[in-house]
Amino acid sequence: MAELPADFPPWLMPLWQRAFARDASLPHAILLCGAPGSGKRLFAEQLARALLCEQRTASGFACGHCGACTWFAAANHPDMHRMVPAADEAEDDEGEAESDSGKKEKKKSQQILIDQVREMQSLLEVSGHQGGRRVVLIDPAEAMNPAAANALLKSLEEPAIDAVFLLVCHAPRRLLPTIRSRCQVWNFERPAPELATQWLQQHGAAHTAAESEALLGFASGLPLAALAFVKGPQAEARARFAKDMLALPKSDPLKLAAQWDTWLKAKDADKQGLSLLLLVSWLQRWLSDGARLAAGGKARFFRDFEAGLQAQSARHSENWISCYNELLAYRRVAQHPLNARLFLEDVLLRVARALNKA
């Protein structure tokens, strides 16, 4: 029987060992904080499995074979309660898909609602299936709307017997201070670059150390995020974005805006995770790298396109920095533009002007 799950990153082991060492005295509420891709969600899943497992391994992981593990794998363990946004529960739901009656259905909620909290509270009023622990996994915790957050606060102040709350959180400052104060905070940091580079190569995300470094740069040093990026559909989108940016100083920004607008409206755009906010974020990273190269530094996010960026930046870092600062204002409204096409035209005209000055 394997001691360590195949998908469990080695840099999370110190935190896991600390949790396992204090198994009997675990706090009733744990706030797992870190950037997306830091491993906190994977850690929370493994911890929930272990807390419900009937015969854990010597390292504290779930055995994977007992009745509790079988129920967990089938997503029907009676003592495992998940609270996630309705939009995340149905991955195949396309938002406004037509129902059998031909009418458009409402988009699934992106929030965790008070009804979900009340349902969880009623379930916790009943004793556990085998008289053991009950686990409540809230992911992401900042998705709770104000009513849901206030309702949860009561459960944290007066926790049910043997109930453990695991709150996965990308942005802890968006949580109520009273919720944060009633949880023990576990932070998930970035691993050492050497360990991250080696891990990516072992998992087939990169063949060389240089490729691993380029991936880690784009993923802000988070190996799990880098691996998900390579295996997902956005790698191809990023390559297209970089190709368009390298051609931008000589191409028509209005034409490119029209192409990107069509790109964002394509049927598979949602599956690729494409959005205006994502493109603006990538633009900021491109400008940031250009400013670094113009000042004599190295690219961080687009290291695999460093040669083209180097030629494009031409040592005019002030233009790149000024344009980067302008995009900060655009990012604030990228999620809710009045007109996506006009928004893209305005952004790309400003970027093209900065690049042509350089």
VOVEX-852294 format. One record per residue (C-alpha): residue number from 1; residue in one letter; x, y, z. Coordinates in steps of 0.25 Angstrom, whole numbers. Layout:
+-----+---------+-------+-------+-------+
! num ! residuo !    c1 !    c2 !    c3 !
+-----+---------+-------+-------+-------+
! NUM !       A !     X !     Y !     Z !
...
+-----+---------+-------+-------+-------+
//
This chain:
+-----+---------+-------+-------+-------+
! num ! residuo !    c1 !    c2 !    c3 !
+-----+---------+-------+-------+-------+
!   1 !       M !     0 !     0 !     0 !
!   2 !       A !     6 !    13 !    -4 !
!   3 !       E !     9 !    23 !     7 !
!   4 !       L !     9 !    36 !    -2 !
!   5 !       P !    -2 !    38 !   -12 !
!   6 !       A !     3 !    40 !   -26 !
!   7 !       D !    -2 !    54 !   -28 !
!   8 !       F !     2 !    59 !   -14 !
!   9 !       P !    14 !    69 !   -16 !
!  10 !       P !    26 !    67 !    -7 !
!  11 !       W !    27 !    82 !    -3 !
!  12 !       L !    13 !    80 !     4 !
!  13 !       M !    18 !    69 !    13 !
!  14 !       P !    24 !    77 !    25 !
!  15 !       L !    10 !    84 !    26 !
!  16 !       W !     3 !    70 !    25 !
!  17 !       Q !    12 !    64 !    36 !
!  18 !       R !     9 !    75 !    45 !
!  19 !       A !    -6 !    73 !    43 !
!  20 !       F !    -4 !    58 !    45 !
!  21 !       A !     4 !    60 !    58 !
!  22 !       R !    -7 !    68 !    64 !
!  23 !       D !   -19 !    59 !    59 !
!  24 !       A !   -26 !    58 !    72 !
!  25 !       S !   -25 !    73 !    75 !
!  26 !       L !   -28 !    79 !    61 !
!  27 !       P !   -36 !    92 !    62 !
!  28 !       H !   -51 !    91 !    58 !
!  29 !       A !   -48 !   101 !    47 !
!  30 !       I !   -36 !   103 !    37 !
!  31 !       L !   -34 !   114 !    27 !
!  32 !       L !   -25 !   109 !    16 !
!  33 !       C !   -20 !   121 !     9 !
!  34 !       G !   -11 !   122 !    -3 !
!  35 !       A !   -11 !   127 !   -18 !
!  36 !       P !   -19 !   118 !   -28 !
!  37 !       G !   -10 !   106 !   -31 !
!  38 !       S !    -3 !   106 !   -18 !
!  39 !       G !    -8 !    92 !   -14 !
!  40 !       K !   -18 !    96 !    -3 !
!  41 !       R !   -30 !    90 !   -11 !
!  42 !       L !   -22 !    77 !   -13 !
!  43 !       F !   -18 !    77 !     2 !
!  44 !       A !   -32 !    80 !     7 !
!  45 !       E !   -37 !    68 !    -1 !
!  46 !       Q !   -27 !    59 !     4 !
!  47 !       L !   -29 !    64 !    19 !
!  48 !       A !   -44 !    62 !    17 !
!  49 !       R !   -42 !    47 !    12 !
!  50 !       A !   -32 !    45 !    24 !
!  51 !       L !   -42 !    50 !    34 !
!  52 !       L !   -52 !    41 !    30 !
!  53 !       C !   -44 !    28 !    26 !
!  54 !       E !   -45 !    16 !    35 !
!  55 !       Q !   -31 !    11 !    34 !
!  56 !       R !   -21 !    22 !    30 !
!  57 !       T !    -7 !    19 !    26 !
!  58 !       A !     5 !    21 !    35 !
!  59 !       S !     7 !    35 !    28 !
!  60 !       G !    -7 !    39 !    32 !
!  61 !       F !   -13 !    38 !    18 !
!  62 !       A !   -26 !    31 !    14 !
!  63 !       C !   -25 !    16 !    11 !
!  64 !       G !   -33 !    17 !    -1 !
!  65 !       H !   -39 !     3 !     1 !
!  66 !       C !   -49 !     4 !    13 !
!  67 !       G !   -63 !     7 !    12 !
!  68 !       A !   -62 !    21 !    16 !
!  69 !       C !   -52 !    23 !     5 !
!  70 !       T !   -61 !    16 !    -5 !
!  71 !       W !   -72 !    25 !    -1 !
!  72 !       F !   -63 !    38 !    -2 !
!  73 !       A !   -58 !    34 !   -16 !
!  74 !       A !   -73 !    32 !   -21 !
!  75 !       A !   -76 !    46 !   -15 !
!  76 !       N !   -87 !    41 !    -6 !
!  77 !       H !   -80 !    40 !     8 !
!  78 !       P !   -91 !    43 !    18 !
!  79 !       D !   -82 !    51 !    27 !
!  80 !       M !   -75 !    59 !    16 !
!  81 !       H !   -82 !    72 !    13 !
!  82 !       R !   -78 !    81 !     2 !
!  83 !       M !   -81 !    96 !     0 !
!  84 !       V !   -78 !   101 !   -14 !
!  85 !       P !   -84 !   111 !   -24 !
!  86 !       A !   -95 !   105 !   -32 !
!  87 !       A !   -88 !   109 !   -44 !
!  88 !       D !   -76 !   100 !   -40 !
!  89 !       E !   -85 !    88 !   -37 !
!  90 !       A !   -89 !    86 !   -52 !
!  91 !       E !   -77 !    87 !   -60 !
!  92 !       D !   -85 !    83 !   -73 !
!  93 !       D !   -95 !    95 !   -71 !
!  94 !       E !   -92 !   106 !   -81 !
!  95 !       G !   -99 !   117 !   -74 !
!  96 !       E !  -111 !   120 !   -82 !
!  97 !       A !  -113 !   106 !   -89 !
!  98 !       E !  -127 !   104 !   -94 !
!  99 !       S !  -136 !    94 !   -86 !
! 100 !       D !  -145 !    84 !   -91 !
! 101 !       S !  -156 !    94 !   -92 !
! 102 !       G !  -148 !   103 !  -101 !
! 103 !       K !  -147 !   114 !   -91 !
! 104 !       K !  -133 !   119 !   -87 !
! 105 !       E !  -129 !   115 !   -73 !
! 106 !       K !  -123 !   125 !   -63 !
! 107 !       K !  -108 !   125 !   -61 !
! 108 !       K !  -104 !   117 !   -49 !
! 109 !       S !  -100 !   125 !   -37 !
! 110 !       Q !   -85 !   129 !   -35 !
! 111 !       Q !   -87 !   130 !   -20 !
! 112 !       I !   -89 !   121 !    -8 !
! 113 !       L !  -103 !   124 !    -3 !
! 114 !       I !  -110 !   124 !    11 !
! 115 !       D !  -119 !   113 !     7 !
! 116 !       Q !  -106 !   104 !     5 !
! 117 !       V !  -101 !   108 !    19 !
! 118 !       R !  -115 !   105 !    26 !
! 119 !       E !  -115 !    91 !    19 !
! 120 !       M !  -101 !    88 !    24 !
! 121 !       Q !  -105 !    93 !    38 !
! 122 !       S !  -118 !    84 !    38 !
! 123 !       L !  -109 !    72 !    34 !
! 124 !       L !   -99 !    75 !    45 !
! 125 !       E !  -111 !    74 !    56 !
! 126 !       V !  -111 !    59 !    53 !
! 127 !       S !  -100 !    50 !    59 !
! 128 !       G !   -89 !    45 !    49 !
! 129 !       H !   -92 !    32 !    41 !
! 130 !       Q !   -82 !    24 !    49 !
! 131 !       G !   -81 !    34 !    61 !
! 132 !       G !   -68 !    40 !    56 !
! 133 !       R !   -64 !    53 !    50 !
! 134 !       R !   -72 !    61 !    40 !
! 135 !       V !   -65 !    69 !    30 !
! 136 !       V !   -70 !    82 !    23 !
! 137 !       L !   -62 !    87 !    12 !
! 138 !       I !   -65 !   101 !     7 !
! 139 !       D !   -58 !   104 !    -6 !
! 140 !       P !   -55 !   116 !    -9 !
! 141 !       A !   -59 !   122 !     4 !
! 142 !       E !   -59 !   136 !    -1 !
! 143 !       A !   -70 !   132 !   -11 !
! 144 !       M !   -80 !   133 !     1 !
! 145 !       N !   -89 !   145 !     0 !
! 146 !       P !   -91 !   153 !    12 !
! 147 !       A !  -104 !   146 !    17 !
! 148 !       A !   -97 !   132 !    16 !
! 149 !       A !   -84 !   137 !    23 !
! 150 !       N !   -92 !   142 !    34 !
! 151 !       A !  -100 !   129 !    35 !
! 152 !       L !   -87 !   121 !    35 !
! 153 !       L !   -82 !   130 !    47 !
! 154 !       K !   -92 !   124 !    56 !
! 155 !       S !   -87 !   110 !    53 !
! 156 !       L !   -72 !   114 !    55 !
! 157 !       E !   -76 !   120 !    68 !
! 158 !       E !   -84 !   108 !    73 !
! 159 !       P !   -78 !    97 !    65 !
! 160 !       A !   -85 !    83 !    65 !
! 161 !       I !   -78 !    72 !    72 !
! 162 !       D !   -67 !    65 !    64 !
! 163 !       A !   -69 !    75 !    52 !
! 164 !       V !   -57 !    80 !    45 !
! 165 !       F !   -58 !    92 !    35 !
! 166 !       L !   -48 !    93 !    24 !
! 167 !       L !   -49 !   107 !    17 !
! 168 !       V !   -41 !   108 !     4 !
! 169 !       C !   -38 !   122 !     1 !
! 170 !       H !   -31 !   130 !   -10 !
! 171 !       A !   -34 !   144 !    -4 !
! 172 !       P !   -35 !   143 !    11 !
! 173 !       R !   -37 !   159 !    12 !
! 174 !       R !   -50 !   157 !     5 !
! 175 !       L !   -55 !   148 !    17 !
! 176 !       L !   -62 !   154 !    29 !
! 177 !       P !   -51 !   158 !    40 !
! 178 !       T !   -60 !   150 !    50 !
! 179 !       I !   -59 !   137 !    41 !
! 180 !       R !   -44 !   139 !    40 !
! 181 !       S !   -42 !   141 !    55 !
! 182 !       R !   -50 !   127 !    58 !
! 183 !       C !   -41 !   119 !    48 !
! 184 !       Q !   -27 !   114 !    49 !
! 185 !       V !   -20 !   120 !    37 !
! 186 !       W !   -11 !   110 !    29 !
! 187 !       N !    -3 !   117 !    18 !
! 188 !       F !     2 !   110 !     6 !
! 189 !       E !    15 !   116 !     1 !
! 190 !       R !    22 !   115 !   -13 !
! 191 !       P !    33 !   103 !   -13 !
! 192 !       A !    47 !   105 !   -15 !
! 193 !       P !    50 !   108 !   -30 !
! 194 !       E !    59 !    96 !   -31 !
! 195 !       L !    49 !    86 !   -25 !
! 196 !       A !    38 !    92 !   -34 !
! 197 !       T !    47 !    91 !   -47 !
! 198 !       Q !    50 !    76 !   -44 !
! 199 !       W !    35 !    73 !   -40 !
! 200 !       L !    30 !    79 !   -54 !
! 201 !       Q !    40 !    71 !   -61 !
! 202 !       Q !    37 !    58 !   -54 !
! 203 !       H !    22 !    60 !   -58 !
! 204 !       G !    25 !    63 !   -72 !
! 205 !       A !    21 !    77 !   -72 !
! 206 !       A !    35 !    81 !   -78 !
! 207 !       H !    47 !    74 !   -83 !
! 208 !       T !    58 !    83 !   -79 !
! 209 !       A !    61 !    92 !   -67 !
! 210 !       A !    59 !   104 !   -76 !
! 211 !       E !    45 !   100 !   -80 !
! 212 !       S !    42 !    98 !   -66 !
! 213 !       E !    47 !   112 !   -62 !
! 214 !       A !    39 !   118 !   -73 !
! 215 !       L !    26 !   111 !   -68 !
! 216 !       L !    28 !   115 !   -54 !
! 217 !       G !    31 !   129 !   -58 !
! 218 !       F !    17 !   130 !   -65 !
! 219 !       A !    10 !   122 !   -53 !
! 220 !       S !    17 !   132 !   -43 !
! 221 !       G !    25 !   120 !   -37 !
! 222 !       L !    14 !   111 !   -35 !
! 223 !       P !    17 !    97 !   -40 !
! 224 !       L !     2 !    92 !   -39 !
! 225 !       A !    -3 !   104 !   -47 !
! 226 !       A !     8 !   102 !   -57 !
! 227 !       L !     4 !    87 !   -59 !
! 228 !       A !   -10 !    90 !   -60 !
! 229 !       F !    -7 !   101 !   -71 !
! 230 !       V !     1 !    91 !   -79 !
! 231 !       K !   -10 !    81 !   -79 !
! 232 !       G !   -21 !    91 !   -81 !
! 233 !       P !   -26 !    98 !   -93 !
! 234 !       Q !   -19 !   112 !   -90 !
! 235 !       A !    -5 !   108 !   -94 !
! 236 !       E !   -10 !   109 !  -109 !
! 237 !       A !   -17 !   122 !  -106 !
! 238 !       R !    -5 !   128 !  -100 !
! 239 !       A !     4 !   124 !  -112 !
! 240 !       R !    -6 !   132 !  -121 !
! 241 !       F !    -6 !   144 !  -111 !
! 242 !       A !     9 !   145 !  -112 !
! 243 !       K !     9 !   143 !  -127 !
! 244 !       D !    -1 !   155 !  -128 !
! 245 !       M !     7 !   163 !  -119 !
! 246 !       L !    20 !   161 !  -126 !
! 247 !       A !    13 !   166 !  -139 !
! 248 !       L !     5 !   177 !  -133 !
! 249 !       P !    15 !   189 !  -135 !
! 250 !       K !    14 !   187 !  -150 !
! 251 !       S !    -1 !   182 !  -151 !
! 252 !       D !   -14 !   189 !  -149 !
! 253 !       P !   -19 !   189 !  -135 !
! 254 !       L !   -33 !   191 !  -139 !
! 255 !       K !   -33 !   179 !  -147 !
! 256 !       L !   -26 !   171 !  -136 !
! 257 !       A !   -37 !   176 !  -127 !
! 258 !       A !   -48 !   170 !  -136 !
! 259 !       Q !   -40 !   157 !  -137 !
! 260 !       W !   -39 !   156 !  -122 !
! 261 !       D !   -54 !   160 !  -120 !
! 262 !       T !   -58 !   148 !  -129 !
! 263 !       W !   -48 !   140 !  -122 !
! 264 !       L !   -55 !   143 !  -108 !
! 265 !       K !   -69 !   140 !  -114 !
! 266 !       A !   -65 !   126 !  -120 !
! 267 !       K !   -73 !   114 !  -115 !
! 268 !       D !   -60 !   108 !  -108 !
! 269 !       A !   -56 !   121 !  -101 !
! 270 !       D !   -62 !   118 !   -88 !
! 271 !       K !   -56 !   104 !   -88 !
! 272 !       Q !   -43 !   111 !   -90 !
! 273 !       G !   -45 !   120 !   -79 !
! 274 !       L !   -43 !   132 !   -89 !
! 275 !       S !   -48 !   146 !   -84 !
! 276 !       L !   -45 !   160 !   -85 !
! 277 !       L !   -40 !   160 !   -71 !
! 278 !       L !   -30 !   149 !   -75 !
! 279 !       L !   -25 !   156 !   -88 !
! 280 !       V !   -23 !   169 !   -80 !
! 281 !       S !   -15 !   161 !   -70 !
! 282 !       W !    -7 !   155 !   -81 !
! 283 !       L !    -5 !   169 !   -87 !
! 284 !       Q !     0 !   174 !   -73 !
! 285 !       R !    10 !   162 !   -72 !
! 286 !       W !    15 !   165 !   -86 !
! 287 !       L !    18 !   180 !   -83 !
! 288 !       S !    24 !   176 !   -70 !
! 289 !       D !    34 !   167 !   -77 !
! 290 !       G !    37 !   178 !   -88 !
! 291 !       A !    40 !   188 !   -77 !
! 292 !       R !    49 !   178 !   -70 !
! 293 !       L !    57 !   175 !   -83 !
! 294 !       A !    57 !   190 !   -87 !
! 295 !       A !    64 !   192 !   -73 !
! 296 !       G !    74 !   181 !   -76 !
! 297 !       G !    67 !   170 !   -68 !
! 298 !       K !    61 !   157 !   -72 !
! 299 !       A !    47 !   153 !   -76 !
! 300 !       R !    38 !   146 !   -65 !
! 301 !       F !    25 !   143 !   -71 !
! 302 !       F !    28 !   141 !   -86 !
! 303 !       R !    43 !   136 !   -85 !
! 304 !       D !    40 !   126 !   -96 !
! 305 !       F !    38 !   139 !  -105 !
! 306 !       E !    49 !   147 !   -99 !
! 307 !       A !    56 !   149 !  -112 !
! 308 !       G !    44 !   155 !  -119 !
! 309 !       L !    41 !   164 !  -107 !
! 310 !       Q !    56 !   168 !  -106 !
! 311 !       A !    55 !   174 !  -120 !
! 312 !       Q !    42 !   180 !  -118 !
! 313 !       S !    45 !   187 !  -105 !
! 314 !       A !    58 !   194 !  -111 !
! 315 !       R !    62 !   200 !   -97 !
! 316 !       H !    50 !   209 !   -96 !
! 317 !       S !    45 !   204 !   -82 !
! 318 !       E !    38 !   217 !   -79 !
! 319 !       N !    28 !   215 !   -90 !
! 320 !       W !    25 !   201 !   -86 !
! 321 !       I !    24 !   205 !   -71 !
! 322 !       S !    14 !   216 !   -74 !
! 323 !       C !     6 !   207 !   -83 !
! 324 !       Y !     6 !   197 !   -72 !
! 325 !       N !     1 !   207 !   -62 !
! 326 !       E !   -10 !   211 !   -71 !
! 327 !       L !   -15 !   196 !   -72 !
! 328 !       L !   -17 !   196 !   -57 !
! 329 !       A !   -29 !   205 !   -59 !
! 330 !       Y !   -34 !   196 !   -70 !
! 331 !       R !   -33 !   184 !   -62 !
! 332 !       R !   -43 !   189 !   -52 !
! 333 !       V !   -54 !   189 !   -62 !
! 334 !       A !   -50 !   178 !   -71 !
! 335 !       Q !   -60 !   168 !   -65 !
! 336 !       H !   -72 !   178 !   -68 !
! 337 !       P !   -69 !   186 !   -80 !
! 338 !       L !   -80 !   193 !   -87 !
! 339 !       N !   -75 !   189 !  -101 !
! 340 !       A !   -65 !   178 !  -102 !
! 341 !       R !   -61 !   182 !  -116 !
! 342 !       L !   -59 !   197 !  -113 !
! 343 !       F !   -51 !   193 !  -100 !
! 344 !       L !   -42 !   184 !  -108 !
! 345 !       E !   -40 !   195 !  -118 !
! 346 !       D !   -36 !   205 !  -108 !
! 347 !       V !   -27 !   196 !  -100 !
! 348 !       L !   -19 !   191 !  -113 !
! 349 !       L !   -18 !   205 !  -118 !
! 350 !       R !   -11 !   210 !  -106 !
! 351 !       V !    -2 !   198 !  -105 !
! 352 !       A !     1 !   199 !  -120 !
! 353 !       R !     4 !   214 !  -118 !
! 354 !       A !    14 !   211 !  -107 !
! 355 !       L !    21 !   200 !  -115 !
! 356 !       N !    22 !   209 !  -127 !
! 357 !       K !    29 !   220 !  -118 !
! 358 !       A !    39 !   209 !  -114 !
+-----+---------+-------+-------+-------+
//
